[in-house]
Amino acid sequence: MAITFFKTPKNKKYNYRPVYYDAKKEEREKRLKTAYEEGPDGYENALRDRLQMRWKRTAGSRERRGSNQRLVIILTVIFLLAYLIFFR
């Protein structure tokens, strides 16, 4: 039996469980819930809405693609002019 003058404290327990928030999953579950509550017609309408949302996104990508093409053409013209000015 050992005699101790100071008592060492026990380790404190720390139980941390991280919470992950997945917005896409929550939105998907919400859509499915409302679609099944409305019946088969509601499910079809939910699919139509989802397709329309996807089509709207592609319209924005077309505008970005046109903008990028314009930028490439402008940069090509600038480099061509710089080449003609400095190396002629």
Secondary structure, 3 states (H helix, E strand, C coil): CCCCCCCCCCCCCCCCCCCCCCHHHHHHHHHHHHHHHHCHHHHHHHHHHHHHHHHHHHHHHHHHHHHHHHHHHHHHHHHHHHHHHHCC
